[in-house]
Amino acid sequence: MISTSKHSEELLQNGYLNREIDPTLDLFAEINKLKKEKNAILLAHYYQSADIQDIADYIGDSLGLAQEAEKTTADLIVFAGVHFMAETAKILNPNKKVVLPDLFAGCSLADSCPPIEFAAFKAQHPNHVVICYINCTAEIKALSDYICTSSNAEYIVNSIPKETPIIFAPDKNLGAYLVKKTGRDMLLWDGACMVHEIFSLEKITRLKEKHPNALLISHPECEAPILDISDFVGSTTALLNFSKNNPANEFIVATETGILHKMQLNSPNKTFIPAPPNNSCACNDCPHMKLNTLEKIYLCMKYELPEILMSDELITKSSIPINRMLEISAKNGL
């Protein structure tokens, strides 16, 4: 659970995050200054806006961010992402201060798996091992045996003895993809990511016809019809590496559009086309990820708020499956 101290709540109520900032202020310089003064590290997900990625000390996917959070020597961790990511950083660093630029930066996938309902579901299948995608709340992590990311999910699933039944939550699309990849008959929780579920098969098909040389690369949180026509399916980092190393010059990218910034930086002579959703938008942004801004990061770092606070019991319980994931990842060179 994310909570704030009384002082944090007072500042939030007074709208400190919405305070006007001197427009002449060089936010890049001020943020870098605060990093040094406070021994702070700024971690950012690939789905953040370009300017946040450019100022971050580390940019990565969920696995990379968890690994970086585990080993950091910073006193203050500023997490430019969504709340479950900041929670994970706090779980791995219980004695460090972890702050999130916007406390309302949530996650539709995490919200699709309420702890009370999932606990009841788990109780109905007591012989199952529970593997949960990292895109879930700390309470769900505490109910899990293993955590996984899209980068290591296949390794985590394959580490479980074949005779052992598995519950996979909360993403049904990633779960179905893993069933196909591993051959395991897993029991799937019915959850999904709002960003990856609304890609339009019809529009993507037309886009492929318009760009016959473009490769469609997709994140496994997408629905099966999108994955079935994809030239490559992989985690955020895998998509990034594929686009960099593949000789193709055009790519249609079916994941959150923030990744296109890094793809373009890595391959400036290639063309990256965001896959269209089934609404009137030309691309697919995560509204939660995009709540973070440079201004909020500056204020968050300056005031060291909003702070992520969790009970010792929740941190202890939720750290067990995360550490199991990190151990398996390390053994497999991930």
Secondary structure, 3 states (H helix, E strand, C coil): CCECCHHHHHHHHCCHHHCCCCCCCCHHHHHHHHHHHHCEEEEEECCCCHHHHHHCCEEECHHHHHHHHHHCCCCEEEEECCHHHHHHHHHHCCCCEEECCCCCCCCHHHHCCCHHHHHHHHHCCCCCEEEEECCCCHHHHHCCCEEECCCCHHHHHHCCCCCCCEEEECEHHHHHHHHHHHCCCCEECCECCHHHHCECHHHHHHHHHHCCCCEEEECCCCCHHHHHCCCEECCHHHHHHHHHHCCCCEEEEECCCCHHHHHHHHCCCCEEEECCECCCCCCCCCCCHHHCCHHHHHHHHHHCCCECECCHHHHHHHHHHHHHHHHHHHHCCC
